[in-house]
Amino acid sequence: VVAPTVAMTSSDDEDGAIELISRIKSLERELDLAKEQLEQYGGKKSGKNVSNRGAFAEKRGYLFKWADRSIGWGGSKWALRFVVLESGRLRYFGSHTDTQPRYGVMLRGLGIRDDGWKTNASGAKFYVFSIFERHDDDAKTDNSLDNTVPLLRFSTPSS
């Protein structure tokens, strides 16, 4: 990328042009770094025809996990858990300081149902999704997962 030429008529214009040229160079460095990172994940250097086959999203953070048991005394069935998604495996921990997960599952072959936005009694909104074991007959109907008990159910913090 070639920096544009700018006709200078005053010191303000000159300062603005220097700022723009500096910003262009900074963006070019960022682009080069992004291309290098893309190559590490199996993409082509040109940025076209990127293959992400085998590449997995990696995320970590807190979500609420549905506790599929009776808690008694009117307690909440949603518990805050630290969730890690990496290399196609989802694990959750009691907190970010725990070294051993409470549960982990490989996501290959599992289904995910978008349960949508839910509102609690106080009016707060939560986004809920569920993870299911997928069976061969699940592809036969669109609502085949509707009555299936999920392996895991998570929710975002309220918005």
N, C-alpha and C positions, 0 to 999 in steps of 0.2 A: 504494500500500500504506500502510495506516494503522498506526502503531506501537501495539502493544497497551497497554492500561492495566493497571497492576500495583498491587495494594494493598500499601502499605509498612507493615511492622511493626517493622523494625529497620534499622540502618545497613547491615548485611550485605545485606539484601534490596534496599535502595535502591541500593547499589553494583552488585549483580547486575543490577538492572533497567536502570541506566544503561549498563552494559556491553552488555546485550542490545539496547537501543535503538540504541546506537552501531554494533553489528554489523549490525543490520537496515539502517541507513542506508548502511553500506559496501557491503552486498550489493546494495542498490538501485542504487548508483552503478555497480557492476560489471555488473549486468544491463543498465542503459542503455547502457554502453559496448559490451557484447556485441551488443545490438540494432543499434547503429550499424554495427558491423563486419559483421554479417549483411547489412544493407542494401547495403553496398559489394559484396558477393558475389552480389547479385541476389535475396536472400531478402526476404520481406515483413516489414514492421516488427512485425507481430503475432507473428511466430515460427511461425505456422501456414502450411501450404501452401508450405513453403520449396522453391524451385526451385533446384537446384544444377546445372542443365543448363549446360554450358560452364565450370563451376567445376572446377578441378583441385587435387589435393593437392600441396602443396609440402613436400618433405622433403630433408634432406641429412645425410650421415653416412658412416661407414666400413662397408663390407661386403667380404667376400672374393669375388673373381671367379675363376671357373674358367678356367685357361689351357688352351685346347684344342690343346695341342702337347706333344711329348715334351721334357722338360727334361733328362733324363739324370742320371747319378750319384745317382739316387734322390731328386732334389729334389721339393719340393711343387709340385703343379699349382694350388694356390690362392694368389692374390696379393691382399694388402690394397689396396683402392682406395677413393678418396673418391667417393661417388655423389651426384648431384644429380638430383632429380625435381621439375620445375617446368613448368607450362603444357603438360602432356601429353608432355613430352620427358624422356628419361632419358639422362644423360651420366655418364661416369666419368672420373676424373682419377687420376694417380699419387698425389697427396696434396692436401690442402686448400689448399696454397700455390700449386699449378699454376694458370696462367691459361688454358691451352688444354686442352680435353678430349682424352683419348686416343681416345674413341669416343662417339658420340651417336646416338640413334634416337628417332623419334616413335613413341609407343605405340599410336596409332590403328591398328586393324586387326591388331594382334599379339595372340597368346594368351599367357597366363601359366599355367604348370603348377605346382601345389603339390607339391613333391617330398618334403615332410614333414621330420621330424626324423631326422638321421643321427648315428651314433656313430662316432668315430674309434678308432684302436687304443688310445689312452690313456684311453678312456672319456668324453671330452668330447662334449657334444651340440651339434649345429649345425642350424639350420633352413635348408633349401635350397629355392629356387624358380628356375624357368627361364622364359625369354622366347622365344617361337617366332613364326615367320612363319605366319600363319593362311591356310589355303587354303579354297576353297569346299567341298571334300569333307570338311573337318575336322568339320563339324557332323553328319555321317552316323553316326558311331560315338562312343561315350563315350571309347574308348581310342585315338582317332586320333592323339593327340600322343605316345603312349608310345614310338614308334620314331623320332620326328622329332628330328633334331639341332638343339639350341637355338641361337639367335643369341647369347644370353647366359645364363649361369648364375651365381647369386649365393648366398652363404651368410652367415648372421649370425655374429658371434664366438661362441665357445663359451659355454654357460651352465652 
